Amino acid sequence: MLRKHLKTIKKQIVLIAFFLTTSLSYADSYQAFFAAVQRDNESAVIALALREFDLNTRNPDGEHALILALRLGSLKVANFLLDQRTLDIEARNRHDENALMMASLKGHTAEVRRLIERGAQVNKPGWTPLHYAASTELSQSVPIARLLLEHHAYIDAESPNGTTPLMMAAFYGSSAMVDLLLQEGADPMLRNQQGLTAIDFARRAGRQRDIDAIAQAVRRHQPSGRW
């Protein structure tokens, strides 16, 4: 009876040791994974993938590894992750940002193209990749916006407060972005929930050149003729 009891205890100890070892191994892999993402260490990420580490694991802030890699410019890791068919390319962080939005914001043109090819959502409710591309002055921003528009990005998409990509471009982006959006048919007369138009955004930014460009577009939208 005692021998049977000791045998049961031994089995329990073995099981506890197994689970502790597994837990420690996962914890080590978790730390190594996000350290590799931060350092753009593709080899380390590949090694973890071969050990069947879940590449959709999120960091303590709830950020998906692909979004983190794109935000940090860890493009070797980002492209390896994009090669993995099990990767959730539509994962979002706590700010409702997805990988395509982050790639558009950071000017990663090749990764924007790859995400689109993989079927990433060009249009989504709320803030969109086009909003993010329009809000920067990077040299890659206009080509990215053009690429998004070529893949049916809604040019007058409204953020949760009604702000459009043109409004973002008028305040944060480049004059080239303002020109592109106007040429592609953005509506300069729309207002956000604060009642502001794109020209109001340009005025607040003190951008006279863009004020004039948007004002000209507004005049084109107004009816002509005699009444």
Secondary structure as UniProt FT lines:
FT   HELIX           2..39
FT   HELIX           42..50
FT   TURN            51..52
FT   TURN            55..56
FT   TURN            60..61
FT   HELIX           65..72
FT   HELIX           75..83
FT   TURN            85..86
FT   TURN            89..90
FT   TURN            94..95
FT   HELIX           99..106
FT   HELIX           109..117
FT   TURN            118..119
FT   HELIX           129..134
FT   TURN            139..140
FT   HELIX           141..150
FT   TURN            151..152
FT   TURN            155..156
FT   TURN            160..161
FT   HELIX           165..171
FT   HELIX           175..183
FT   TURN            184..185
FT   TURN            188..189
FT   TURN            193..194
FT   HELIX           198..204
FT   TURN            205..206
FT   HELIX           208..221
//
